[in-house]
Each structure stands twice: as structure tokens, then as C-alpha cells.
Amino acid sequence: MNTKDLIGGLLAGAAIGVAIGILLAPKSGRETRQDVANGSRRLTDSLKGSVDESFESLKGKFNVGVDEAVKRGRETANNLGEKVKV
């Protein structure tokens, strides 16, 4: 199981648990709506943080791949230059 699946599962489980807890709690409608709104904000913030972390990780992997491709390209060009010398 990779980290992304684990985080997604934990967030989904947390959201479901919060929703069930809020709906079953003995509170007034106004308090329940406020709790739902607050829970939604927290979930949104948490998801945004996870997406930002995933994006940064992907960006880092992409940059490493580009650097490696440039390095190999330069090595190939240097090797060709040595072979073609007149």
C-alpha cells in the first residue's frame, strides 16, 4: 500500500466518523449545522495540505528526471563529439 492510498483512506474514515458523530449527537439543528461547517473546513484544509505535499513530491521527482535526462544527453553528445573528431 502506498502513502497516498493510506492518507486517502485515513481522511475518508475520519470524515465518515465525524459525520456520524455529528448526526448522532444530541444538539440543536443550529449547533449541528455549525459543527458540519467546521468539520468541512477542517477536512478541506487537511485535503489541501495532502494535495500540496503530493504536488511537491511529484515536482521533485520530475526535476530529478529532467536533470538525469539532461545529464545523459550531455554525456551522449560528448561521446559523439569524441568519435566524430576530424
C-alpha positions in Angstrom: 0.0 0.0 0.0 1.4 3.4 -0.9 1.3 6.5 1.2 -1.2 8.3 -1.0 -3.7 5.4 -0.6 -3.1 5.3 3.2 -3.7 9.1 3.6 -6.8 9.0 1.4 -8.2 6.1 3.5 -7.5 7.8 6.8 -9.1 11.1 5.6 -12.2 9.3 4.3 -12.5 7.3 7.5 -12.1 10.4 9.6 -14.7 12.3 7.6 -17.2 9.5 7.9 -16.6 9.2 11.6 -17.0 12.9 12.2 -20.2 13.0 10.1 -21.8 10.1 12.0 -20.7 11.6 15.3 -22.2 14.9 14.5 -25.5 13.5 13.2 -26.0 11.3 16.2 -25.0 13.9 18.8 -27.9 15.4 20.9 -27.6 19.0 19.7 -29.8 21.6 18.2 -30.0 22.0 14.4 -28.1 25.2 14.5 -25.3 23.7 16.5 -25.2 20.6 14.3 -25.0 22.8 11.1 -22.2 24.8 12.7 -20.3 21.6 13.6 -20.8 20.3 10.0 -19.4 23.6 8.6 -16.4 23.5 10.9 -15.8 19.8 10.1 -16.0 20.6 6.4 -13.4 23.4 6.8 -11.0 21.2 8.7 -11.4 18.4 6.1 -10.8 20.9 3.2 -7.7 22.2 4.9 -6.4 18.7 5.5 -7.0 17.7 1.9 -5.4 20.8 0.6 -2.3 20.0 2.7 -2.2 16.5 1.4 -2.5 17.7 -2.2 0.2 20.3 -1.7 2.5 17.7 -0.3 1.8 15.3 -3.2 2.4 18.1 -5.7 5.7 19.0 -4.1 6.8 15.3 -4.2 5.8 15.0 -7.8 7.6 18.2 -8.7 10.8 16.9 -7.0 10.6 13.6 -8.9 10.0 15.5 -12.2 13.0 17.7 -11.6 15.2 14.7 -10.8 14.1 13.1 -14.0 14.8 16.2 -16.1 18.2 16.6 -14.5 19.0 12.9 -15.3 17.8 13.3 -18.9 20.0 16.4 -19.4 23.0 14.7 -17.9 22.6 11.7 -20.2 22.1 14.0 -23.2 25.3 15.8 -22.4 27.2 12.6 -22.0 25.9 11.2 -25.3 26.7 14.5 -27.0 30.3 14.4 -25.6 30.7 10.8 -26.6 29.5 11.6 -30.2 31.8 14.6 -30.3 34.8 12.5 -29.4 34.0 9.9 -32.0 33.5 12.5 -34.8 36.7 14.5 -34.3 38.4 15.2 -37.5 
